[in-house]
Amino acid sequence: MSPMPPVGPNAKYFEDFKVGDKFQTQGRTFTAADGLFWSMYSGDMNPMHVDNEFAKQYGIFGGLFPPGLAVVGIASGLNERLGLFSGTGLAITNQIINYRKPVLPGDTIHNVLTVLSIKPHPKRPAGSVEFGYEITKSDGVVAIDGSWEIFLSTRAYQVD
């Protein structure tokens, strides 16, 4: 077997998590460019996301608003910046997304992760950790919430 892959200085292994643990990311301001880049990258060219005049006339938020998955994507990047899964995260195995309130260009968001459950794998030196998450705007409003499950290695995990 190969040696374990390198892990980041803030990385946690499966056995390091306990139900109730909380982690908060830094904030990030969502820009109109973020929404446009996401739309271009994903091909989601809904006029509510790329045509300000259309969005002003027909939309419910007074102009352009980003695709919800763009906000979730940025929150995922904020999670990654915590470094908790750097070298220990093996796969995201499930995600539930609930859109509560819009995130508009100029809104600053951060994410709070809370460990909901921990399940060791029956055969591998790894297990699943389920996190609840709340993507919250700077005014305290939860814009998006849900759960996210990641498969993590233990310290005994070896790469084949």
N, C-alpha and C positions, 0 to 999 in steps of 0.2 A: 504494500500500500504506500501511496505517496504521503508525504507529510501534510499536516493541516495547512490550508491556505493562510496567507497572512491576514490578520484582522486589524481593524483600526483601534486607536487608543481608547475610544469610548464604546467599543463594541461589547455587546452582552450576548451570552450564550443562553440556550433554552433554560437551563437551570438557574439562571440569574433573575428571572422574572417571577414576580409574585402577584396574585390577584389583588387588585387595588392600586398597584403601582401607577403613578401618573408621570407624564413627560410633556413638556410644553415646548413648542418650536419657537424660533424667532419669528418676527413679523415680516411681511413682504407686501408692498403696495402693488395692487393689480393695475396694469395700465391698458389703455386701448390697444397699444401695440401687442401686448400679450395675447389679447383676444384675437387680433388679426393674425398673428403668427400661428396660433392654434388652428384657426379656421383654414389657413393656407396649408398647414401641415396635414391636418386630418381630412381636408376636403369638405368640411362642414361650412358651406357658403350660404347658410340660411341668411336672408337679407336682414334679419333682426341682429345678426352678428357683424355684418360687413357693410351695410347700406344705412348710414345715419338718417337720411331723409325718410326712407321707408320705415325705419324703426321709430322715428319721431311721429310719423303719421299713423302707423298701425300698431305700434308696440305699447306695452303697458308700463314701461319704465322711463319714458321720456326721451329715448334715444337708444343708441347701441348698447347692447349688453353682451357679455361673453358667454360662450357655451359653458354649461355647468361643468362638463368634464375638464375644461381648461382650468377651472378653479381647483378641482380635485387633483389634477396633474401637478399644479403648483404646490398644493399642500403636500403631495407625495414627495416632491423635491425638498420641501421644508423638513419633512420627516427624515429624509436621507441625510440632511445636514446635521441632524442630531448625532449621527454616527453609530446608532444603536445596533444596526444590522450589518455593519461594514465587515464583510468576510464571514459572517455567521448566518446571514439570511440566505436561505436556499430557494425559496419560492413563495410568492403570494398565492394562496390557495382559495381565497374567497374574499369578496367585498360586497357590502351592502351600502347603497348611497341613498340618502333622503335629502331632497332639496327643500329647504325651509324658507329662505329669504334670498333675494338676489345679491350677488356681489357685482358691483358696478365699477367701471374704471375710476380709479382714485381711492377705492376702498383698500384698507390695509387689513390683511388676514393673518392669523396664526392658527396653529392646530394643537389641540390637546388630545393626547393618547392616554387611555386608561386600560390597563390589563383586565379583561373580563373573565377569561378562562385559559387554562393551561392543560394540554393533553399530550402526554408522551406517546411517541410512536411505539407500537408493540414489538417491532423487530429492529428498527434502526436506532442508532444513537443520536436521535433528533426528536423534535416534537413541534406541535402547533401552539402558537400563542394567539389568542383572539384579543384584539384591541377594539374598544369603542373609541370613536373619534368625534370631535366637534371642531369644525372649521368656523372660527369666530372672528367677526369684524371688530375693529378697534372700539366701537361703541358698545361692545358686549353682546351683540346680537349673534346668535348661532345661525349661520347661513346654510350650512350643510352638516349633517351628522350621519352616523352609520356605524358599521363595524368592518374590521379588516383583519384577516387571519394570515399569519405568516408562518412558514415552516422554517425552523431554526435548528442549527446544529448544536450538539452538546460539546463539551470540551473533549470528549472521547471520539468525536466524529473523525473519520479518516476518508480522504478522497481516493477513489479507485483509479 
